[in-house]
Amino acid sequence: MIRKLQSGGYRLYSRKINPETGRRRNLGTFATRAAAQKHERAVQYFKRLG
């Protein structure tokens, strides 16, 4: 899940909520939405690998 930050950047969050904290995990902060989407695809690819 990608959210726009007040600073103008974008942050990638995990889809599931972290049971320890009750919040979503931060999977990286990016300058552009395209960069965040590219990283999200990479994350999904590696999730299916193992």
C-alpha positions in Angstrom: 0.0 0.0 0.0 1.4 3.4 -1.0 0.6 6.6 0.8 1.6 10.1 0.0 3.5 11.9 2.7 3.1 15.6 3.7 6.8 16.1 2.6 5.7 15.2 -0.9 7.3 11.7 -0.9 5.7 8.3 -1.0 5.9 5.5 1.5 5.3 1.8 0.9 3.5 0.0 3.8 2.9 -3.7 4.2 -0.6 -4.9 3.3 -1.0 -6.7 6.6 -0.9 -5.1 10.1 2.0 -6.0 12.3 0.6 -7.8 15.3 3.3 -6.5 17.6 2.7 -2.8 17.0 -0.9 -2.8 15.6 0.4 -0.7 12.6 1.6 -1.5 9.1 5.3 -2.1 8.5 7.2 0.7 6.6 8.8 -1.0 3.6 10.6 2.1 2.3 10.2 5.8 1.5 10.6 7.1 -2.1 10.7 10.4 -3.9 8.2 9.4 -6.6 5.1 7.2 -6.8 6.7 5.3 -9.7 9.7 4.4 -7.6 7.4 3.1 -4.8 5.4 1.1 -7.3 8.5 -0.4 -8.7 9.7 -1.5 -5.3 6.3 -2.9 -4.4 6.5 -5.2 -7.4 10.0 -6.3 -6.3 8.7 -7.0 -2.8 5.7 -9.1 -4.1 8.1 -11.0 -6.4 10.4 -12.0 -3.5 7.5 -12.8 -1.2 6.5 -15.5 -3.7 10.1 -16.8 -4.1 10.5 -18.4 -0.7 
